[in-house]
Amino acid sequence: MQIVGAIKSMIGRQELIHGYKMPSERRLAKELDVHRNTVIKAYSVLVSEGFMTVSRSAPKGYFIDIPAEDDNFTNRFFPLEKMILYDYDRHTKKFMDIFADTFSDKYISFAGINMSKECLPVNGMEDIIKKLLEKASDGNILLAKLNETERTKQNICNMLVDENVYVKPQNIQLISETTKAFNLITTLYMREGDCIIVEEPVMPDAVSIVRNKGIEVITVPMDNDGMDMDLLENRIVRHKPKFIYTMPTFHNPSGIVMSLEKRIKLLELTHKYGVPIIEEDSQRDFRYTEERIPSLYSLDRYKSVVYIDSFTMLFPYGIKTGYVIGPTDLVKMLGVLVSLDEIFIDNIGDFLLNEYIERGLMKEHAIELATHYKRKRDLMCCCLDAISDKGITYDKPRGGVLLWCSLSNDISEKRVYEEAEKRGVLVMPGFVFYLDKYKGKGHLRLCFSNVSDDEIKRGIALLGEAIDASKRKV
């Protein structure tokens, strides 16, 4: 902050003027006899506050940026609006609008993955909170000196042993959530003009993250057991991607589980062509069968997989503890980015999480949740079976908290969404999960994580009415 203050003062005295090129991070650190990370943080603050800009192309470096005064409010904010919305395409916008409505009491919502209040982990929490208060200074939780980061990493290591994943704390970087992890990894290793391969259908937020960096998104369609590997190899050769992003276990939105054969083939392709994988495994806790296919990370012999997961659906008490597992150098670089981007570290939330894990309560809670969501899945399947004659089908998922439903060719998913909304039911239409032109037939994604049994029964019955109404409009 001393560096930030000194540079601002020099700008105020016009010792540093618009366009002035600042010393490099290393040079200024050497002149001031401070660590380079200190200069990086100072420059980051000045960039975020608009006093400096950074250029990645010639001329490269940091430059003083003093914006011209402009009394026109609209003109001042237009460039920012244009930047944010440039690749915020209609599919992503529709997805975000529908998701925002999932929190409204007006609807029975099958549209978003949210945890129900009845699924909150409450067993044992009273004792844990008492312990936290005892550790706090004078009963003030905000003054508690808790060093929970390394403890959290070790607990993650211990939990992953059950998945046959064996890692050390130095290979883990804590992050707020999986979307943030994906964002930081692509920020660290990808530049404008690069390419990433993703499964299709794909979550719109992941697409928006990379497209807004000027990164090209190449999709590979999925069979019932994962990506089409022949097409994948063809697109690797043709487009030379920097990463392959996959959710092989209970894929969102399709619910597909990649077969062991395809996982092995995928790893062979990444080794052959030198393309690393980002593996998201955020649905793995909700298995409804004894089948347990190893993660790509646990099968990887080539150190080519970066693994991301979070506790968001298990432990949502005001924290979003996700994590990235990867090579030490990647984890260290992510740590630098996190230190710049996430100033506040929620040690209190991590304390609650660690106590919950170490008391064995997390494992019990995960088992209870899987049982709960399996029953919800079975109820929704039963209700969908009752309206199957209307032209809606599904493949019963082996895990996760959603169903990917297919509509017959005479049904418009857009009209079904509209008719269902009129009846107070929210569903997510399939087209939002496809890039550009819609290549598949009609789909709906139905989530059951935050609906009661009665809402499932009433909501699916109303969905049947919506399908009938949409047929009459065709």
N, C-alpha and C positions, 0 to 999 in steps of 0.2 A: 504493500500500500504506500510505502515511502516512495518507491519508484514511480508508481502511478501518480501520486501527488506532485512529485517533482516535474514530471513530463507535462502534466496539466498546467502547472505554474509557468513553465517555459512557453507553452502554447499561448497562455493568457498574456505574457509579456512580448509575444510575437518573436521570440527567439527561435521558435519552431513554427514554420508557416505551412500552409496547404501544399502538399506534394513533396515535402521534405522526406528523404529516405532515411529511416532510422538504422542504427547499427544492427547487425545480426544478433541473434540471441546469444551465441557463443561469445562474440566480441564484447557486448555490453556486460555479460556476466563476468568476463575476465577483467574488464575495466573497473567494475564495482566490487569485485572479489566476492561474488555470491554464486550460488548454484544456478546452472542454466534453467532449471525448472522454475526458479523464482522469477526470472525474466520472462519465461514463457507465460506464467500466470499473470504477470503485470501487463504484458502485451495483450493477452486475452481479454482482460478487463477493459483496456482502452479500446480494443476493437469492438467489444460488445456495447460500449457506451458511445460509439461513434466518433471517437477522437483519432482512431487509426484505421487503416484498411490493410489487408494482407493480399499480396498477389502471388499466385502459383505459376504464372507464366511471365515471360520476359516483359519488362524488367521485374525480376522477382524480389520479394522482400516486404518489409513493413513501411508504410507511408503515412505521414500525418494527413488527416482528413478533417477539414473544418467545413461543415456544410454551409452553403450560402443561405442567408436569411430569406424566407419566403412566407409572406402572410397568407398565401392561399392554402387553406387546410387540406383541401382535396388533392392538390398537386403534391403536397408534402408526403401524403400517405399512399398515393397511387403506386409508386415504384415498389414499396413493400408489399402491397396487395398483389401486384402483378407477380412478384417473385414467389410468394407463397402459393398462389393459385395456378401458377404456370402449368404444372403437371398434375393438378388436383382434378383428375378427369371425372366425367359424369358418373362412372361406376363407383369410384371411391366416394364421391359426394353422396350418392344415393345410399351407399353402405353406412356412412357416418350419420346421415339423417335418420335412417331407420334405427340404428343402434342407439342414438340419443333418445328416441321415443320409447325404448325398452324400459326406461325408468319411470314412465308415466303410469299412473294408476288407471288411466283410461283403457289400457289394453291388457289382454292376455298375451304375453310376449314369448314367442318361440324364436325370436330374432337374434338375441345376444347371449353370449356365454357369461353369466353372472352367478355368483354364489348366493343361494337362498339363506335367509336368516336362520332357518332351521338346521343349516349345515355348519354353522359357526362352531369352532372348537371351544367348548366351554368347560369340559371336564378337567379339573385340576387348575384352572386359570386363577381362581381366587387365591390359592396358596402361592402361586408364582408372583402375583401382583403384590402380595404381602411381603415376599422376599425382596422384591424390587424396592418397595418403600423403605425397608430396613436398610438397604444399601445406600439409599439417597441421603444426602446431607440435610439434616434438620427436617426431614420429611418432604423436601422439595425435589421431586423427580428430575426436574430440569438441571439440578446441580449434581446429579449422580455422576460419578466418574467411572464410566464403564468402558472397558476395552474389549469389545466383543468380536471384532473382525476375525482374528485368528481362530477364536473359538468356533465361530460360524463355519469357517472353512473346514476345520477339522470335523465338525459334525456332518458336513456335506460329504466329506471323504468316507466317513463311517456309514452313512446311509446308502451310498452308492455301491458299497460292497455287495448288497443284496441284488444289484443289477449286474454283478460281475464287472464292475468298473472300478479299477484300482488307481487312484491318483493321490498326489501329495498336495498339501495346502498351497505350495508355490505355483501349482498349475491351475489355480482357481482365482478368478476375479469376480468379486461381488458386484452386482449391477441392480438397477431398480426392477427391470422386467425383461422378458425375452425380446420384445420389440426394440427396446433401448439397446440391448446387446447387438442385435442385427444392425441397427443404425451405426453403432460405434465401430463394429468390425468393418463394415463397408466404407465408413469414413476413413479408417486407418489404412486400408489396403487398396481402395479403388479410386479412380479418378474419372473425370468426365471423358466419355468416349469408350470406357471399358464396358464389359458385358458380363452379365450373370445369368445362369440358367436356373429356372424354377419349375416346379411341377404345376400343371394346370388341370383343374381349377386352383387358384391361388388367392390368398388373403389380400384384399386391396391395400391395406396399410403397408404391407411389405413392398408392394409394387411402387407406391407413392414415395417411400423412403428412398429407393434407388433412382427412380426416374427424376426426382428433384435434385439429384446430384449429377444429372446428365448421363446416367448409366443406362445402357440398353438392356432390356429384359427379354430373354428368349425363353419361350415355354416349351415344355415337353408333355404331351398328353399321357394320361395314366390308364393302365389296364386294371383289372380287379386285384392285382397283386403288386401294384406300384408302377413307376415310370416305364415307358417303352424303351428298353435299353438299346435297341438298334437305332431308334431315332435319336436317343441321347448321344450315342457315339458320333452319329452323323453331325449333330449340331455342335458337339465339342470340336470336331475337326474343322467345321466350317467357320465357327464364330470365335474360337479360342477364348473361352470365358475365364474370368479371374476366380469365380467361385461357382459351386452348385449348391443351391439352397433346397433342403428337403425336410419334410416332416414324416419320417417313415412309419411311425407308430401312431395309429388313430389320427390320420391326416385330417387337418381342418381346411376345407369343409367336407371332404368326401368320406371321411371315416375309414379310408383304405389303410390296410397294414401291408407294408412292403414285405414280400416273401424273403426267406433266408437266401434263396438262390439269387434273387435280384440284389440283395444287399452285398453279397460277395462279388457279384458282377460289377456293381457300382464302384466298389473299392478297387477292383482291378482296373477299371477305366480311369479312375482318378490317378492311380499310380502310373498307368501307361502314358497318360497325357499331362501329368503334372498339375492337375486341377484340384485344389482342396475343397472340402465339403463343409458347409455350415449345417449341422444337424440340430433341429429343434425337437425336444422330447417332452413338451409341456403337458401332454395328456397321459403319460405312461402310468400314472398312479391309479387310473380308473380302468383296470382290466376286469373283464367279466368271465373269463375262461382261465383254465390252468396254463394255456399256451403263453410262453414268454420268449419271444424271438429276441436274440441279443441286439443291442444297439449297434449302430455303425461304429461308434467310438470304441466299444469293447471288442469289436471284430478287427479293428484297424491295426495293421502291422506296419503301415507306412508313415504314421504320424501325419496323416492328411485330413483328419477330422477335427473340427471345432464344435464342441457340444454346448448347447444352451438349454437352460431349464429355469423354472421359477416355482416358488411356493404360493403363488397368487391364489390358486383355487383350493389350497389346503389351509393356509394360515393368513387370512386377509385383515388382520388387526391393525389397520392403519399403516401397514408397511407393504412394500412390494419387493421382496428379496428374491432376485434372480441371480444367476451365476453363469459364468463362461468357463469352460475347461478347455485348455489347449496347451501348446508348447510354452515353455517359460518365457521366451522372448516376446511372443504375442501377448501373454498375460501382463508382462511388465509394461508394454506399450499401451495396452488398454488401461492399465492403472494410471498412466499419465493423463490420458484423455478423461478418465473418470474424475481425477483430482481437479481438472479444469472445469468439468461440466457439472459435477454434483458436489457443491461445496458442503452441504449438510449431510452428515452421515447419521442415520437413525440408530444409535447404539441402544436406545431404550427398546425399540421394536426388536432389534436383534437379540437383546437379553431375553425377552419373552419367548422368542423363537427357539433360542438355545436351550432354555429351561424345558420347553415343551418337548424338544427332541430328546434331551438327555434323561428325562423321566420316563421315556418310552411311550409318551402320550401321542406323539405324532404318528408312530406306526399304527397304534390302535385307531386313531382318528382316520387315517387313510383307508384302513380296512372297512371301517363303518361307512365312510363316504362311498367306497366302491359298491358296497352292498346296497346303499340307499339309491345310488344312481342306476344300478342294474335294475332295481325294481321300477324306477321311473321309465327306463328304456323299455322294459317289458310292457308296461301299461300303455305307453305311447304306441308301441307296435301293435298291441291288441286293438287300440282305437283306430289306427290306420287300416288295419285289416278289415274293420267294419265298413270302411268307405272305399275299399280297393276297387269296387265295381265302377267307381266314378273316374278311374283312370290314373290313380296314383299308386306307385310301387316304391319299394326300398330294399336294400340289402341290410339285413340285421347286423349292426356293428358289434364287434367283439370287445369294444371298450369305448371310452370317450363319453362326451355328454351331448352328442348331436346325431341326427339322422339326415342322410342325404337322399332326398326323395326324387324320383323321376316321374314326369308327367307324360301322358300319352300325346301323340302328335297333334291332336285336335284341341289341345289346351294351351293357352298363352299364360306363361308364368307371371308376366307383368299384370295381366288382368286378374289372375288369382290373388296376387298380392294386394291389388287395389280393392277387390271385392272383400277380401278378408279384413282389410283395414277398416272398411265401412262397418263391418260387424264386430269391431273391437278386438281383432286378432292380428298380431304382427308376425309375419314370416319374412325370411330373407330370400329374395328371388335369386335364382342361380346366375343370372347374367352379370351380377356385380363381381363374381369371382373369375371372370374371363376377360382377357385383354382384347381390346378392339372389337372386331366382329365376333359375334357369338357362334362358336363352332359346334357346340353340343346341342342336345335336345333339351326341353324344358326341365328345370330342376328347382327344388326348394330346399333350403337348409332349415331344419327345425331343431332348436336347442331345448333341452328339458332340465337344465340345471337350476332354474329359478322359477318353477311353476309347481303349484300344488296338484294333487291328484285330481281334484275337482276341476281345476283349470285345464288340465290335460284333456279330460273327458269333454268339457264344454267347448274348449278351443278346437279340438279336432272335428267335433260335430259341426261347428260353425265353418271350419275350413272346407268340409264337404259341401256345405251350402254355397260357399264362395266358388268352388270348382264348378258346380252346376250353373251358377250365374255367369261365370266366365265363358262357359260353352255356349250359352244363349247369345252372347255378344259376338262370337266368332263369325 
